[in-house]
Amino acid sequence: MAPALTALGSHHPQLAVTCLVTGQAHLRELTIGTVDVVLGQSCRAPPAAAPRGIEVSPL
């Protein structure tokens, strides 16, 4: 994650990039526009259906 954020900041200096590490998914914040990107980790069953307008892609 750190190398990707460093490269993003180098190529797009006008962006304000913040990385928060938490134990909770932030799909609600993504839905209301508080954040632009969420990287999540799931060790259990596949996630429930994403909210309308949210795209979930496995990495």
C-alpha positions as CSV (number, residue, x, y, z in Angstrom):
1,M,0.0,0.0,0.0
2,A,2.7,2.5,0.9
3,P,4.5,2.3,-2.5
4,A,1.2,2.8,-4.3
5,L,0.3,5.9,-2.2
6,T,3.8,7.3,-2.7
7,A,3.6,6.9,-6.4
8,L,0.1,8.4,-6.5
9,G,1.2,11.4,-4.6
10,S,4.2,11.9,-6.9
11,H,2.2,11.7,-10.0
12,H,-0.8,13.8,-8.7
13,P,0.6,16.3,-6.1
14,Q,-2.8,18.1,-5.9
15,L,-4.4,15.0,-4.3
16,A,-4.7,14.8,-0.5
17,V,-4.0,11.1,0.2
18,T,-4.8,9.7,3.7
19,C,-4.5,6.1,4.7
20,L,-6.4,4.9,7.7
21,V,-6.1,1.3,9.0
22,T,-9.1,0.2,10.9
23,G,-11.0,-3.0,11.8
24,Q,-14.2,-1.8,10.2
25,A,-15.4,-1.6,6.6
26,H,-16.2,1.9,5.4
27,L,-18.7,1.3,2.6
28,R,-21.1,3.8,4.3
29,E,-18.5,6.6,4.0
30,L,-17.8,5.6,0.4
31,T,-21.5,5.7,-0.3
32,I,-22.0,9.2,1.1
33,G,-18.7,10.6,-0.4
34,T,-16.6,11.1,2.7
35,V,-13.9,8.9,1.1
36,D,-13.2,8.0,-2.5
37,V,-11.6,4.6,-2.2
38,V,-11.8,1.7,0.3
39,L,-9.4,-1.2,0.4
40,G,-10.8,-4.0,2.5
41,Q,-9.9,-7.5,3.5
42,S,-12.2,-10.4,4.1
43,C,-11.2,-13.7,5.6
44,R,-14.7,-15.1,5.7
45,A,-17.5,-15.6,3.1
46,P,-17.7,-13.1,0.2
47,P,-19.1,-9.7,1.2
48,A,-22.8,-9.0,1.0
49,A,-24.0,-7.1,-2.1
50,A,-22.4,-3.7,-2.4
51,P,-24.6,-0.6,-2.1
52,R,-26.0,0.8,-5.4
53,G,-23.2,2.7,-7.2
54,I,-20.4,1.0,-5.4
55,E,-18.1,-1.4,-7.4
56,V,-16.3,-4.2,-5.5
57,S,-13.3,-5.8,-7.2
58,P,-11.2,-8.6,-5.7
59,L,-7.5,-7.8,-5.7
